[in-house]
Amino acid sequence: MSGRIASAPLLRRVVYHLSVWFLSAFPGLAAIGEAGAEAILAHRVEIDNTTTAVIINTADPLSVAAGKYYVRSRHVPAWNVIQVSFPAGASEMPVEAFARVKADVDAATLTNVQAYALMWTAPYRVGCMSITSAFAFGYDRSYCGNGCEATRLSPYFRSESRSPALDLRMRPAMMLAGRGLVEIKALIDRGIKSDGTHPRGTAYLLVTTDKTRDSRVLTYPLVQRMGFERIRVEILKQDALTHRDDVMFYFTGLASVAGLDTLHFLPGAVADHLTSFGGMLTDSSQMSALKWLEAGATGSYGTVVEPCNFPQKFSDPAILIGRYVGGETLIEAYWKSVAWPGQGVFVGEPLAAPYRREGKP
């Protein structure tokens, strides 16, 4: 795609009127009326390039450049490009400002859209929520916690739905984030390169010396018992993984993870660390989730405010690996693996689908 990205509201009107023309051209369909115009667009409801809206901040040159590259590379329809404008670079978007942006996005979102790709790195937070959860659910304090508090359960957790907007009235969101355009382009390229490759790799599940942050290690034996055809599972009692060239999954605790520069992540790989501030992408006192992407992973996750060490606020490796290897996209598998995602931000290339079924685009 070249030149200026067209206005989503304008394209929405064009698509609507083309749909109305289609109905009038085929009298047998006239009975469904003009209200059926957008319904024509909803025949494809699974999450893919045709049902993902790309949200671009026009006040952020990096967002604009990355958005253009993603739209062109993933062949996202122009009518699924949504432009908004807000101050770039701040870690947190004020709740009032988010309400205005979200209203604009809702107005421009076509009915067949099932997910959002957010084309910026900051802000990553809205009030007490991550920005990906705020776009998914709207700003809702029931998804927040004050330290060691439980939060609202995501309706998407462990869901069988492939159409969350239609079934659950929510649209999962993921940030295509990075420190610069080179990094974001590389992330996008890895996601696309992974599609349908069915890679043989290893899931590394580390049991570290940091017992506080090892709260999800109880799920590790289940991953090993699942018996994946193409994925080996190694549970390792060590603080760092080094010199491996087949990393498809890597889950650990620790506030900072050593040895990432010695690893080779396969295209489509997923990695995260259970720590308090990994989702503070640009200004964390701990290791940012962006470090995983810079090392070669295609998806990661971290919390933007103190979550305590509830494993429910982080990915469940058994669910994530099972859904991903089962053919779901990265955004589906990751979102379905987190029970309480309100404080956590999802980052990566949302449409990566290394284990997708034959015949899918």
C-alpha positions in Angstrom: 0.0 0.0 0.0 1.5 3.4 -0.9 0.5 6.9 -0.3 -1.7 8.2 2.5 -3.9 5.6 4.2 -7.5 6.4 3.3 -10.0 7.5 5.8 -11.7 4.5 7.5 -15.1 6.3 7.9 -15.1 7.2 4.2 -14.2 3.6 3.2 -16.9 2.4 5.5 -19.5 4.4 3.6 -18.2 3.2 0.3 -18.3 -0.4 1.3 -21.8 0.1 2.7 -23.1 1.6 -0.5 -21.5 -1.1 -2.6 -23.2 -3.6 -0.4 -26.5 -1.9 -0.9 -25.9 -1.9 -4.7 -25.2 -5.6 -4.5 -28.5 -6.3 -2.7 -30.4 -4.2 -5.3 -28.6 -6.1 -8.1 -29.9 -9.4 -6.9 -33.6 -9.1 -6.2 -33.7 -12.5 -4.4 -31.7 -11.0 -1.6 -33.8 -7.8 -1.3 -35.9 -9.2 1.5 -33.0 -8.7 4.0 -33.1 -5.0 3.3 -30.5 -2.3 3.7 -29.7 -3.6 7.2 -28.1 -6.6 5.5 -25.5 -4.5 3.8 -22.9 -4.9 6.5 -24.0 -8.5 7.0 -22.5 -9.3 3.7 -19.1 -8.3 5.2 -19.6 -10.6 8.1 -19.5 -13.9 6.2 -15.9 -14.4 7.3 -15.8 -14.2 11.1 -12.6 -16.1 12.2 -9.7 -13.9 13.1 -7.5 -13.3 10.0 -6.3 -10.4 7.9 -9.9 -9.6 6.7 -11.4 -9.4 10.2 -8.6 -7.6 12.0 -8.8 -3.8 12.2 -5.4 -1.9 12.2 -5.5 1.1 14.5 -3.0 3.9 13.6 -2.1 7.0 15.6 -1.7 9.7 13.0 0.2 11.9 15.6 2.9 9.3 15.8 5.1 9.0 12.7 6.4 5.5 13.7 2.8 4.3 14.1 1.9 5.6 10.6 5.0 4.0 9.0 4.5 0.7 10.8 0.8 0.7 10.1 1.4 1.2 6.4 3.9 -1.7 6.3 1.6 -4.0 8.2 -1.4 -3.2 6.1 0.6 -3.8 2.9 2.4 -7.0 4.2 -0.7 -8.6 5.7 -3.0 -7.5 2.9 -5.4 -5.9 5.3 -8.4 -4.4 3.5 -8.3 -0.6 3.4 -11.7 -0.3 5.1 -10.2 -2.1 8.2 -7.7 0.7 8.7 -8.8 3.0 11.5 -7.0 6.3 12.1 -7.1 8.1 15.4 -5.0 10.9 16.9 -3.6 11.3 20.4 -0.3 12.5 22.0 2.4 9.9 21.3 5.1 8.6 23.6 3.5 8.9 27.1 3.3 5.6 29.0 -0.3 6.1 30.1 -3.3 7.5 28.2 -5.7 9.4 30.5 -9.0 7.6 30.9 -10.9 10.6 29.5 -8.7 10.7 26.4 -9.1 7.0 25.9 -12.9 7.3 26.0 -12.8 9.7 23.1 -10.4 7.5 21.1 -12.4 4.3 21.8 -15.6 6.0 20.7 -14.0 6.9 17.4 -12.7 3.4 17.0 -16.1 1.9 17.8 -17.7 4.1 15.2 -15.3 3.1 12.5 -15.2 -0.6 13.2 -17.1 -2.8 10.8 -19.3 -5.6 12.1 -17.1 -8.4 10.8 -14.0 -7.2 12.7 -13.0 -9.6 15.4 -9.7 -8.2 16.7 -7.5 -5.1 16.8 -3.9 -4.6 15.9 -2.6 -1.5 17.7 0.3 0.2 15.8 2.3 1.9 18.6 4.5 1.2 21.5 3.3 3.9 23.9 0.9 4.4 25.5 0.7 0.9 26.8 -1.7 1.7 29.7 -5.0 3.3 30.4 -5.6 4.2 34.1 -5.3 0.9 35.9 -5.7 -1.3 32.8 -3.4 -2.3 29.9 -4.3 -0.6 26.7 -4.9 -4.0 24.9 -7.5 -5.0 27.6 -9.0 -1.5 27.5 -9.6 -1.8 23.8 -11.0 -5.3 24.2 -13.4 -4.7 27.0 -13.6 -0.9 27.3 -12.3 0.8 30.3 -13.7 -1.1 33.3 -12.2 -1.0 36.7 -13.4 -4.5 37.5 -10.5 -5.7 35.3 -8.1 -3.9 37.6 -6.5 -4.9 40.9 -4.8 -3.1 43.7 -1.8 -5.3 44.2 -2.8 -8.7 45.5 -6.4 -8.7 44.4 -8.3 -10.9 42.1 -9.9 -9.2 39.0 -12.7 -10.0 36.6 -12.4 -13.1 34.6 -12.1 -12.7 30.9 -14.9 -14.3 28.9 -12.4 -15.3 26.3 -10.3 -17.4 28.7 -10.3 -21.0 27.5 -13.1 -20.1 25.0 -13.8 -22.2 22.0 -15.1 -19.1 20.1 -13.3 -18.2 16.9 -15.5 -15.0 16.6 -15.2 -13.1 19.9 -16.9 -10.0 18.7 -20.0 -11.9 17.7 -20.0 -14.5 20.5 -18.6 -12.6 23.5 -19.0 -8.9 22.5 -15.3 -8.2 22.9 -12.4 -7.8 20.5 -9.0 -9.0 21.6 -6.2 -6.5 20.9 -2.4 -6.8 20.5 0.3 -4.2 20.1 2.7 -4.4 17.2 5.4 -2.7 19.4 9.1 -2.0 19.0 11.7 0.5 19.7 11.9 1.5 16.0 10.6 0.8 12.5 13.4 -1.7 11.8 12.4 -3.8 14.8 8.7 -3.6 14.1 9.2 -4.6 10.4 11.3 -7.6 11.5 8.5 -8.6 13.9 5.9 -8.4 11.2 8.1 -10.4 8.8 8.7 -13.1 11.4 4.9 -13.5 11.9 4.2 -13.8 8.2 7.1 -16.1 7.6 5.8 -18.5 10.3 2.4 -19.0 8.8 1.6 -22.6 8.1 5.2 -23.8 8.5 4.4 -26.3 11.3 7.9 -25.9 12.8 9.5 -28.5 14.9 10.9 -26.8 18.0 11.1 -27.0 21.8 9.1 -25.5 24.6 11.5 -24.6 27.4 9.8 -24.3 30.8 12.2 -23.0 33.4 12.0 -23.6 37.2 14.2 -20.8 38.6 15.6 -19.9 42.0 13.0 -17.1 42.3 10.2 -19.1 44.0 8.0 -16.1 44.2 7.9 -15.6 40.4 7.6 -19.4 39.8 3.9 -19.5 40.6 2.9 -21.1 37.3 5.4 -24.0 37.4 2.6 -26.3 38.6 1.3 -26.2 35.0 4.5 -27.4 33.5 4.0 -31.2 34.0 0.6 -30.9 32.1 2.4 -29.4 29.1 4.8 -32.4 29.1 1.9 -34.8 29.3 0.1 -33.3 26.3 2.3 -35.1 23.9 2.7 -32.7 21.0 3.7 -34.2 17.7 6.0 -31.5 16.6 7.0 -29.8 19.9 9.5 -31.2 22.4 9.0 -30.1 26.0 11.9 -29.6 28.4 11.4 -28.6 32.0 14.7 -27.2 33.3 15.7 -26.3 36.8 17.9 -23.3 36.0 17.8 -19.5 35.8 18.7 -19.0 32.2 18.5 -20.8 28.9 21.5 -20.4 26.6 22.8 -21.6 23.2 19.7 -23.2 21.9 18.7 -22.9 18.3 15.2 -24.4 18.4 13.2 -22.1 20.7 9.5 -22.1 20.0 8.3 -21.5 23.5 10.1 -20.1 26.5 8.4 -19.4 29.9 10.1 -18.4 33.1 9.9 -16.2 36.1 12.7 -13.7 37.1 12.7 -9.9 36.8 15.4 -10.1 34.1 16.3 -13.0 31.8 20.0 -13.5 30.8 21.3 -15.2 27.7 18.7 -14.1 25.2 21.5 -13.1 22.8 22.6 -16.7 22.6 19.3 -18.1 21.5 17.6 -18.6 18.1 13.9 -18.2 18.2 11.9 -19.9 15.4 9.5 -17.7 13.4 6.3 -17.5 15.4 7.9 -18.2 18.7 6.3 -17.1 22.0 8.1 -16.1 25.2 7.4 -14.3 28.4 8.5 -13.9 32.0 6.3 -13.7 35.1 7.3 -10.5 36.8 5.7 -7.3 38.0 6.5 -4.8 35.3 7.3 -6.6 32.1 4.5 -4.9 30.3 5.9 -1.4 31.0 7.3 -1.5 27.5 9.4 1.7 27.4 10.2 2.6 31.0 10.2 -0.6 33.2 12.5 -1.0 36.2 12.6 -4.7 35.2 13.1 -6.4 31.8 10.5 -5.2 29.2 8.6 -7.7 27.2 10.1 -5.9 24.2 13.4 -7.7 25.0 11.8 -11.0 24.0 10.8 -9.5 20.6 14.2 -8.0 20.1 15.7 -11.4 20.7 13.6 -12.9 18.0 10.3 -14.0 19.6 7.1 -13.1 17.7 4.8 -12.7 20.7 5.1 -11.8 24.4 3.1 -10.5 27.4 3.7 -8.5 30.6 1.8 -6.6 33.2 1.6 -2.8 33.3 0.8 -2.4 37.0 1.7 -4.5 40.1 -0.2 -7.8 39.6 1.1 -9.7 42.7 2.2 -13.2 41.6 -1.2 -14.5 40.6 -0.6 -17.1 37.9 -4.1 -16.2 36.6 -2.7 -12.7 35.5 -0.2 -14.4 33.2 -0.3 -16.9 30.4 -1.0 -20.5 31.2 1.6 -22.4 29.1 -0.6 -25.5 28.7 -3.5 -23.5 27.2 -1.3 -21.2 25.1 0.8 -24.0 23.6 -2.2 -26.2 23.1 -4.3 -23.6 21.2 -1.3 -22.3 19.2 -0.2 -25.7 18.1 -3.8 -26.5 17.4 -3.9 -23.9 14.7 -5.1 -20.7 16.3 -3.5 -17.4 15.6 -1.1 -15.8 18.1 -3.7 -13.3 19.4 -6.3 -16.0 20.0 -4.0 -18.5 21.7 -2.4 -15.8 23.9 -5.6 -14.2 25.0 -7.3 -17.5 25.7 -4.4 -18.5 28.0 -4.8 -15.5 30.5 -7.7 -15.7 32.9 -7.3 -12.2 34.3 -5.8 -10.1 31.5 -7.0 -6.6 32.6 -3.5 -5.6 33.9 -1.5 -7.3 31.1 -0.5 -6.1 27.7 -0.2 -8.4 24.7 2.6 -7.6 22.2 3.6 -9.3 18.9 2.3 -10.0 15.5 -1.3 -11.0 16.1 -2.0 -13.0 13.0 1.1 -15.3 13.2 -0.3 -18.8 12.7 2.6 -21.3 12.3 0.3 -24.3 13.0 -2.7 -23.2 11.0 -4.8 -25.8 9.2 -4.4 -26.4 5.5 -6.5 -24.2 3.3 -6.6 -21.2 5.6 -5.3 -17.9 4.2 
